[in-house]
């Protein structure tokens, strides 16, 4: 079964804008869901990564051209992260 991905387009926003948008979307994300936050600055990406790691979520970074994609995996009950 494929997990649906939720995207947040936060290009051009300065911190804490991308984090605020991501928190709102993350609150509505189902267990096992994937959130992809697309930002255009390393500062915004670093802030997102720091926050999600502090909350115990698995995070990946993907560079796509000038954009930085921060991919967050919400925890499934009983699943290893």
C-alpha positions as CSV (number, residue, x, y, z in Angstrom):
1,X,0.0,0.0,0.0
2,X,1.5,3.4,-1.1
3,X,1.6,6.1,1.5
4,X,0.1,9.5,0.4
5,X,2.5,12.4,0.5
6,X,1.4,15.8,1.7
7,X,3.3,18.8,0.3
8,X,4.0,22.2,1.7
9,X,5.3,24.8,-0.8
10,X,7.2,27.3,1.3
11,X,9.7,28.6,-1.3
12,X,10.8,32.2,-0.6
13,X,9.5,32.2,3.0
14,X,11.9,33.2,5.7
15,X,11.9,31.3,9.0
16,X,9.8,30.7,11.0
17,X,7.2,30.7,8.1
18,X,8.0,27.3,6.7
19,X,8.0,25.7,10.1
20,X,4.6,27.2,11.0
21,X,3.1,25.9,7.8
22,X,4.7,22.5,8.3
23,X,3.4,22.2,11.9
24,X,-0.1,22.9,10.8
25,X,0.0,20.2,8.1
26,X,1.8,17.7,10.4
27,X,-1.0,18.0,12.9
28,X,-3.4,16.7,10.3
29,X,-1.2,14.0,9.0
30,X,-2.2,10.4,9.5
31,X,0.0,7.9,11.2
32,X,2.5,6.6,8.7
33,X,2.1,9.7,6.5
34,X,4.8,11.6,4.7
35,X,5.2,15.4,4.7
36,X,7.4,17.1,2.1
37,X,8.2,20.7,2.8
38,X,9.8,22.5,-0.1
39,X,12.0,25.5,0.9
40,X,14.5,27.8,-0.9
41,X,16.9,28.5,1.9
42,X,19.3,26.4,4.0
43,X,18.3,28.4,7.1
44,X,14.6,27.3,6.7
45,X,15.7,23.7,6.0
46,X,17.9,23.6,9.1
47,X,15.1,24.9,11.3
48,X,12.7,22.3,10.0
49,X,15.2,19.4,10.4
50,X,16.1,20.5,13.9
51,X,12.4,20.7,15.0
52,X,11.5,17.3,13.5
53,X,14.5,15.6,14.9
54,X,13.7,17.0,18.4
55,X,10.1,15.6,18.1
56,X,11.5,12.1,17.2
57,X,10.5,12.0,13.6
58,X,12.5,10.5,10.8
59,X,13.7,13.2,8.4
60,X,15.4,13.2,5.0
61,X,16.8,16.1,2.9
62,X,16.7,16.1,-0.9
63,X,18.1,18.9,-3.1
64,X,16.2,19.5,-6.3
65,X,17.7,22.3,-8.3
66,X,17.6,25.4,-6.2
67,X,15.0,23.9,-3.9
68,X,15.5,21.9,-0.7
69,X,13.0,19.2,0.1
70,X,12.6,18.3,3.8
71,X,10.8,15.0,3.9
72,X,9.3,13.9,7.2
73,X,7.9,10.5,8.1
74,X,5.2,10.4,10.8
75,X,5.5,7.5,13.1
76,X,3.3,4.4,12.8
77,X,2.2,2.8,15.9
78,X,4.8,0.1,16.8
79,X,7.0,1.0,13.8
80,X,10.7,1.6,14.1
81,X,11.9,5.0,13.0
